Amino acid sequence: MPPAAVRRAPYKDFLQPALQRRFASTTGVLLAIAYVEALTLSRWNHLFWPWFPVGLPGLRTLAIFGSILPTIILRIAHSHNGIRTSNSPFDTFRQSAISLATLETIITFAISAWLFSQTYLLSTPADSNLSWITYYSGDRARLNERALFYTVNLVTLGVVQGVLHMSLDYDRLLLGTVKPKREGDANVHTTGGFGKLSEWVPVAIVRAGMLSTVVALVNYIVLYHFLRRSAWSWALSFFRIFYNLPKSNIPPNQAPWSVLMLGRSIWAGFLLCLLWNFGNMAFRLQLSKEPLKNNQPLSSESKDPNGSLLNGLKSKKTRIAAFAMWELALIARDFDARRQAIFEDIDRKDGPMWSQLYGTCFDVIKTIEKRIDNYGKPPTPPPVQTEAAPQQPPPRIVQPPKTDNVWAPAPASKGLRSSVGKLVSNVVTSPGKTPVEVYLPEAKKRALEATDHFLTKEQKEALRPENVNTLLRTLAFKVLSLPTIGPVFQQLFRRRLTTAVFGQPYGELSIYANAAYALSKLAVSSLTEDRYGNVQRDVPALIRTITVVIKKLERFHDTLPMHWTDLNKSRECAEVDELLDALKDGLGELITAFGPYSSDLRLTRADMRLAREAAEKKQKQAEAPVEQPRQPVEEARTRGAAEANAQPDMQQLR
């Protein structure tokens, strides 16, 4: 009886539980913060009950946590790997402004803010006069505008936070890249992200205070005056269902303005922004941890670890493939037993484990070369399917029936009457020249005479096409030089190069860097661990391919032209430089390890020379700019570049 086949569990069966555990730990942190905020809303008239979790503080904690629960669900649904790639921030805005994801984000944060506002109003004491319904004389109910003001302020804060969430791309997961380990270093892995979270606590507090203060001041001074009538009408329409309120929708003559209201609105917004900021930071740190469990790769729990890892590498989903590639790079560097198991796994259905890993990682690296080769070329049209020629019908024995139109009019007679009618019709329908042909030359002549009469020679010279183009270009440079508007439309070299190399709409650097490191490290380790010699057959192709990719990437980096809107004129690109460093590190290790065996591997001297040149890292030298006479346009360019450098946040806006 043949042995039962071992089921190869998909890699996502191990990745999803790990992400869920990290999600649970993140929600635990947010629940603790919600409990602390619930204590700030308690009335400390007793020593025990204001903080005892089983009671009103516990219910208030659950209500505060429930208000941010929609944003947690949104973060899980919209999280993605890689940076947003586009030529300019305006392109990003054009692609995402009217998307469903943007609408969902803004509505979700507005709902979260509304839920928190109601929790805050219900938690305030009765003497604060923040209930929705008040009774001024007897039993006559009136709508309290103070509660309406706090609700409008927090909902406005939610809308602003939703816009910032999309513009600053808080949904991105920051995956790491594996670096070569120095000799003597121990295998130390980061098992938690809360240590880094403590470093960001001051930043989160400052950001929450600034955002809540700015939104509260704008709403208090300007915005609420425009939203007051609509908000009052909506609130009355809702509460009339439960209370006997006046039928008039006109708000009171004077709004209940006070400094105390402004201070309370800033404090409530600060508490809400604090929850949002800590939630974003905790999610980014926790969900971007190394793919390890108990200091072992995630796939180690599988009955077929290599098969599960291979399943993740071949996944069509970018997140699963990126985590699997990250795990493979960690295995190649730190886990000797798993690395040796890869070399000894030769009895697989689709080939040895090394061959499949090599093919998958090799295709990932070749993707960069394909994008560079296809840059600027029109997309390849889909192949046209040639239809088979229809079969000819057999010859007819009997003549087919006539297909003439039986409703066609009778042919016109050729007598004198028809000839005269045709002549008259031609005269009526073709009277000669059209009005356009008659009056257009005369109009052009009159326009030229008016131009010569009313415009001077200098004015006519300024209206020439080349002068008009120069004027428009000067105005465009002035707009691009504005400190806040200009960077939105500038197509910086860094953004264009990143878009071309990593693709759109998202580009994940780690998957390429980890693929290069994993292949090079496994190949170097095969000198002492590969007993079957499967790896050495692929080493020459690996060295040549990485060499070609590095050469093409450096040439593309040096020859990509600057866009005319790029006022910085800087050819620096941190993402591409990091990718080049990873490729060169891997190629350097291959040259060091396999250099003595180059003749046995059929690597020529030219191959090794090109590989050494590609693996050599260039030293960045700051070149002093040459002083030239500045024209007005050049002064606008320089001024715009200086102002853009003074605002790095706008340059990082994706």
Secondary structure, 3 states (H helix, E strand, C coil): CCCCCCCCCCCHHHHHHHHHHHHHHHHHHHHHHHHHHHHHCCCCCCCCCCCCCCCHHHHHHHHHHHHHHHHHHHHHHHCEECEECCCCHHHHHHHHCCCHHHHHHHHHHHHHHHHHHHHHHHHCCHHHCCCCEEECCCCCEEECHHHHHHHHHHHHHHHHHHHHHHHCCCCEECCCCCCCCCCCCCCCCCCCCHHHHHHCHHHHHHHHHHHHHHHHHHHHHHHHHHHHHHHHHHHHHHHCCCCCCCCCCCCCCCCCCCHHHHHHHHHHHHHHHHHHHHHHHHHHHHCCCCCEECCEEHHHHCCCHHHHHHHHHCCCCHHHHHHHHHHHHHHHHHCHHHHHHHHHCCCCCCCCHHHHHHHHHHHHHHHHHHHHHHCCCCCCCCCCCCCCCCCCCCCCCCCCCCCCCCCCCCCCCCCHHHHHHHHHHHHHHCCCCCHHHHHHHHHHHHHHHHHHHHCCHHHHHHCCHHHHHHHHHHHHHHHHCCCCCHHHHCCCHHHHHHHHHHCCCEECHHHHHHHHHHHHHHHHHHHHHCCCCCCCCCHHHHHHHHHHHHHHHHHHHHHCCCCCCCCCCCCCCHHHHHHHHHHHHHHHHHHHHHHHHCCCCCCCHHHHHHHHHHHCCCCCCCCCCCCCCCCHHHHHHHHHHHHHHCCHHHHCCC
